[in-house]
Amino acid sequence: MGFGGQTMNDVALTVENLTFSYGQKKALDNVGFQIAAGECTLLLGENGAGKSTLFSLITHLYDTHEGRIELCGFDIQKQSRQALARLGVVFQQTTLDMDLTVLQNLNYHAALHGMSIKLAKQRIQEELERLQMYERRGEKVRQLNGGHKRRVEIARALLHKPALLLLDEPTVGLDIPSRQGIVDYVHQLVADEKIAVLWASHLMDEVYPDDHLIVLHRGQIKANGRVQDILQATQTENVAGAFANLTGMKQQN
């Protein structure tokens, strides 16, 4: 069984009519989309577009006041426990304990998910080997470089085999080889395991041609579909051109 125990046709995430405000400032305005199992979705937007707010609502750090969010059919407000059990998250800021080893960090997370010692050992080895980090399992996290810390965080997020993996700008601050390694790894994970991924980014080279692309600008969705369909609709040759066409802004590299 793959991640989340889903088939390709299952919907991993549904967002409907989602609106959220900070006081008088509207951060998200009637946002809606779906993500299927086995689909890598890039949420593209500049800083301040509403990406982090959306992630905070999906992870239930914030409550939704207008609209609905479902994870694998479970309402995030009414059935939060079942919904969040199917979610893996890598936040922009690292949340690893720097004074613990890689193994200690992962064992702690496995215990939070109620895994047996035997299952935790198996899953940890599986994920670290896939990320080429198993040989470094005894090192303290603070000894690792930025790219390797990110790999540990991705391994941690996958231990309980979630149906949906959220990545909030996971390559920020990494060198080019480390960044490319993580981009390639996640896309391969989607292809191999049929997990659904929602990847927030502002970098055009993190978008693959077969990806599902959502362009978020000032709290509103400006485009939602396959990359090639969006390029055709905007009559542009690349993602940067489409982004500029849709938002009136040049995209960063």
C-alpha positions, 0 to 999 in steps of 0.5 A: 500500500502506498502513501495514505492508502489512496488510488489515483482518482482520490481527492487528497485536498479540497478547498472551497470558498475559503476567505480569511482576514486579519482584521480589515485586511483580507488575506484570502479571498474566495479561494478554491481548488482540489488536489488529487492523489499522485499530483504535484501542485505548485502554489506560486506567489510572491511574499504576501500573496497568502500562501502561508495563511493558506497553509496555516488554515490547512494545518489547522493552526488558524481556524477557517471562518468562511469556507471549507477545507477537507483532507481525504474527505475529512472536514478540517474543523469538524473532523480535525483529528482524522484529517490531520492524521493524513497530513505531512508538513515541512514548514519554512522555518526548521522545527527539528531539535538541534541538540538531538540526533537525526534518529532521536528527532525521528523516533520522537515524531514516530512516537507522537503518531503512536507507532510501535518501536518496530514499525518506527525503526522500519519506516525511519530506515526506509525514509532515510535511505531513500533520502541518502541520509541513513548513514548520518542517523547518529549525527546531531542535527546542528552538525548538518548543512541546510540541505541535509536538515531539509531532508531529515524534515521531509523524512519526518513528514513522511514517516506516517505515510500521509496522503498529502505532503505540504511543503512551505518554501522548503528550499529557501536559503539552500544552495543550488545543488541542494535545492535541485536535489530536493525538487527532483526528490519530491517529484520522484516521490509523487511519481513512485508513491502516488502521494499528493503534494502542495508545494508553496514557492516563488521560484519558477524553476521548481515548477515541472512541465507536468505539474498542477499549477496554482497562481495566488496573487493578493489572496486570489487565485489567478490561475489553476490548472496544468502548466501547459494549459495555463501557458496556452491560456496566457499565450506565454512560453514559460511559467515566468511569462505566465506569472507576469501576465497573470499578476503584472509582476515579474517573478524572482529566480 
